[in-house]
Amino acid sequence: MSEVVYRRYCGLDVHRDTIVVCVLPRVGQSGTAIRKVYRTFRNDLTRMRGWLKLLKVTEIAMESTGVYWRPVWNVLEEHGFRLLLVNPAQVKALQGRKSDPRDAQRIAEYLQDGRLDPSFVPPQEIREWRQMLRHRLSLLQQRGEVHNPIRDLFETASSKLSSVASDLLGVTGRRIIEAMLAGQDSPELLSWKVRGRLRKKEKQVKESLKGCFNEFHRMLLKAPYRHYQFLSEQVQTLEAEIERRMQPYARQIAALQTIPGVDQIVAWHLLAEMGPDMSVFPDADHCASWAGVSPGSCESGGNSGVAAPKKGTSICGES
């Protein structure tokens, strides 16, 4: 005769330094909830996992609190638990009086009652893609912030190169900056560094460089330009690693690039944010809604309206 397996629910109230754990009695059995507090060091999380296994917990829910849920999820993932990550806004909408022990029990009770909607948490491989791509966006943002002091320094020295070149730190701009840092200050010689479409504006480039750029400006330019080069190298290294890791999905990436406006970088982001397995979404409408590109609906007092889609940011981050 097979052993009866009872479902047992657990709620985790996750904070930076502590986790309040609440385990409910097994379904169909009487008893009181068991609570325990753990620290968030790796060894403590491992002990928590052992304790939950000892209690034969089957279902665990936690809120997506910043980044603090991630190490907890990593410790519990693939150890026989059914994990649910839930939106804090949903729990907040349901809860009453607030305290950490009460929050953990409330999460467990909502889980047991089926009142929680799980968030999509992709496998570890895809989570790593996300982290790398989001780090790439951060690097591009930092690089954009370095661009402004360099532009301002040129303006201060009455060098109007940014008025002629659409991108001061494009190929031509970098060649001119490197020559200036090497000691070159002749507008005529610097204008020979022009490349690409700017060749047609060589005379304008020469005029724009007739400023008062001197040793003082050269000294101030070195640090931000080196920082810009460093960030550019980091972006290139990261992109090479992302491309290597996504090589097994080259067919899906190529298919995504057939969509108008989708290049390789955008295809990477689409794959990392939604995953290569579309079966996790019931249909295309659910996928669009999860991605925040589908307007919602709201109804009150018999009047229905359309809610605006989620606000997003540039998926590429290119400046």
N, C-alpha and C positions, 0 to 999 in steps of 0.2 A: 504494500500500500504506500503510495507516494506521500511524502510529508507536505502538510499544508503550509504554504508560504504566506505569511501575513505582511501586508504593506505597513510600513512605518514611516512617518513623515517628520522632517526636521527643518527648522528655520534658522538661518544664520543672519545676525545683525552685524555686518562687517564694518569695522573702523580701521584707522591707520595702525593702531597699536594693539587693539584687542578685537576679539570676536565673541559675541554672546551667542551661545548655542542652545537651542530649545528642541528637545525630542519629545514628541507626543507618544502616548501609549499606542500599542499596535492596534490597527483597525479591528474592531470587534471585541476588544478587550478593555476592561476598566483599568483605572489607575490615574496617576497625576503626571503632568509634564515634568520632564527632567531638564534642568538648566545647568549650564557650565560655562565658564569664561576661559578662553585661551588667549595667549599672546600670539602675535603674528609672525614670530620667527619660524624658520623652516622646520626645526625640530618640534616646535609646539604644534604646528599644523599637521605634522606627521602623526604626533600623539593623538591629536583630535580625530584624524582619519581612523586610527586604530580603535579609538573609543566608539566611534559611530559604527564601525564594523561589528564590534562586540555587542552593541545594542541591536544589531541587525536592522539598521536603518536602510530603507530602500529608496526614498525620495528626499531630495534636499533642494531648498530654494534659498536664494540670496538676492539682494538688490545690487544693481550695477553702480556701485558707489565709486566714482572716479576710476582710478587704476587699482584700488585696494582689493577688489574682488578677484583680480587676475591670479595672484599667487595661490589664493584659496582654491580657485577653479583648477589650476594646474595640479595641485596636490590630490584633489578628489577625482579628477577626470580619469576615466578608464580603470576604475576600481570597483565597478559593480553598482554604483549609485546612478539613479536617474537625476540629473542636475537640471535645474531651471534657473536662468538668470532673468530677473524681472525689472521692469522700469520702476524706479523709485516713485515716480508720479502716480503710478497705479496703486501702490501700497499706501501712499499718503492719502489718496482719495478715499480709501476704504477704512483707514485707521481712526481710532478715537484718541483717548488720552495717551500721551507719548512717554515712554521710558525705554531704555535699552532692553531689559528683560521682557517687557511687554511687547516690544517691536518684534523680537525673535519669535515669541510664541504666536503673535498675530500672523507673521509670515508663514509659520508652520500650519496654522489653522486655515489660512486662505489656500494654501497648497492642498491640504487635505480636502477642502470643500470644492476644489476645482475653480477657484475664482481668480487665479493668476494666469496671465498670458505669457508664455516664454519668449524671450528675445532670441534672435538667431545668433548663436555662437559657433563660428566655423571651426574646423579642425586646426590643430597647432600649426601646421604648415601654412595655412592661409592667414592665421593670426600673425605669423612672422612676416608674411608679405605686407600685410597692412602696416605693421610697425615700421618696416623699412621704407615704404612709400610715404608714410606720414613724416618720417624723419627727413626724407628727401624734400618734402614741402617745407619743413622747418629750415633746412639748409638754404633753400632758395629764398625764403623770406629774409633770413639773416644776410644773404648776399645782396638782396635788394636794399636792405638798410645800410650796407656799406657803400652802395652806389651813390647815395645822396651826399655824404661828406666829400667824396671825390668831385662830384659835380659842383658843389658849393665852393670848393677850393679853386677850381678852374675859374669860376665866376669872380671870386675875390681877386684873382690874378689877371682879370680882364681878358682871359682866354675864352673865347666864345665857341669852342669846338662843339659843345652840345647843341648849339643853334644850327649847326650844319649837319652833324651826324645824328641820326635818330636814336642811336644807341652809343652813348659815350664809351661804353666798355665792350663794344663789338670788336671785330677783328682789327679794323683800322684804328679805333681808339686805343686798344691795348698796345698796338705797335708804336703808336706815338707816345703813349705814357712811358713805355719801357725805354724808348730813346731819350725822353726827357729826364728820366731817372738816371740814365747813363751819362748825363751831362750835356746832351744836345739841346740847344735853345734857338737854333736858326729856323724860322718859319718855313723858309724855302726848302731846307733839307728835311724837315719834319713832314712837309706835305708830300714828299716822295714815298712816305709810308702808306699812302692811301691804297686801299684794295677794294675790289668789287665795284658796286654801283657808284661808290663815292669818287671813282676816278673822274667822273663827269664834273665833279665839284672841286677839283683839285685847287683851283684858284681861290674858291671860297674858303676852303680849308686853310690855305696859306694865310688869308686875311684874318681868319678867326684866331689864329695862333700868334698874332702880333699883339701880345699883351705884355705884362711885366712879370712873367713867371721867373723866379730867381731861386737862390739856394734855400731860402726860408720855405718857400712853397714846396720845393723838392723834398726837403726834410719832412714836411707834414704829409706829403703824398705817399711816402714809402710804406708806412704802417698800414693804412687802409687798403692800399693796392695789394700788398702781400696777403692781407686778410682775405681780400676778394679772390686772389689766386688759390689760397688754401681751401676756401669754401667750394670753389669750382672743381678742384681736384677731388674733394670729398664727394661731391655730387656725381662726378664721373665714375669714381670707384663704386659708389653705391648702385648706380644704374647698371654697371657691369655685373655686379653680384645679383641684382634683381633679375636681370636677363638670364643669367645662368640658372637661377633657381626656378624660373618659369619656363625653361626650355621644354620640359615634358608636356607643356600645354601650348606649344607653338601653334598647333592646328586651331585651337579655340581663339588664340590671340589674332591669328590671321583672319579668321571668320569675323571677329569683332571689327577689324580694320576695314571691312567692306562697308560698314555703316558710314554714311557721309559725316565728316567732322571728327571721326574717331581715328586717332593715330596710335602708335605703339604705346605711348605713355598713358593715354586715356584707356586703352585696352587693358593695360596692367591694373589700373585703378578699378575698372569694372570687375575684373576677375578677382581682385583681392577683396573688394567690398561685398560682392555677392557670391563668390565662390564659383567653381566650374560645374557644380551639381545643382541644376535649377529645380530638381525635384523637392528641395526643401521649401519651395513656394508652391502653394496649391495651383496658382495660375499666374498669368502675366500681370493681371491687375494687382494681385497681392505683392508681386515683386516691385511694381512701380510705386505702390503705396509705401513699401518698406524703404525704398530708395528716396522717398520724399519728393517725387516728381509728379505725383498724382494729387489733385486737390481733394480735400476731404469734404464731408457734408455735416451740417449742423441743423437741427430742427428744434424749435421751441414754440409752444403755443399754437401749433398747427402751421407755423410758417417755417419753410425750409430754405436753406441758403447754402452757398458753397464756401468752404473754408480755404484760405490760401494754402498752397503747398509749402513744405518746409523751406526755410531759407538755407541756401547752400553757398559754398565758396568754389573758387576755381579748382578743378580737379587736377590740373597740371601744375599750377603754381608758378608758371613762367612769367617773368616780368618783362 
